[in-house]
Amino acid sequence: MERLASKGPLSRLPAEAARQLQENWLNGILTQLRSYPIGLRVDAWIAEEFPSLKTQQLASTTWQLQQNLAVLRPEIAQLTAEEIYRASVGMNAALAAFWAEAVGQPQLTLPYKATKYLGLAGQLLEVFRTVPKEPAHDQELVDAWADQLGMRGWYAWIPHPETA
């Protein structure tokens, strides 16, 4: 991530502001990486185990998908480092594609068809489908998404005290 500071939007900022923005980008994208693939597992489990919650689950998801569209605004793309932008939009597109398939509403992916990231979303979902569902494989799933997104090496796992 150090290389981000020397180019793009960060190069036009004072050093401290560039450092802070880079830290914010990294924290945000790592939270998204940790949350999305495992969140999809939880969503799939809820849909399977509690079909009576489908209406509420879809309402919540629709709200999130709407919020995610803000990142597609041109000024956001211009202000964000390409590595961060690619990963974020790729994960947002994967979420949209997951739900488009789950509820039979392909139109949920329409905003991403105009981007170059819908293919990346498909790759992320393929990984999602191939890594075993059990929670013991959560770290493997996150790492596999990181590989697809070019984010491996941006984080390190800290062993849980009970397993260390």
Order of alpha helices (4+ residues) and beta strands (2+ residues): alpha-alpha-alpha-alpha-alpha-alpha-alpha
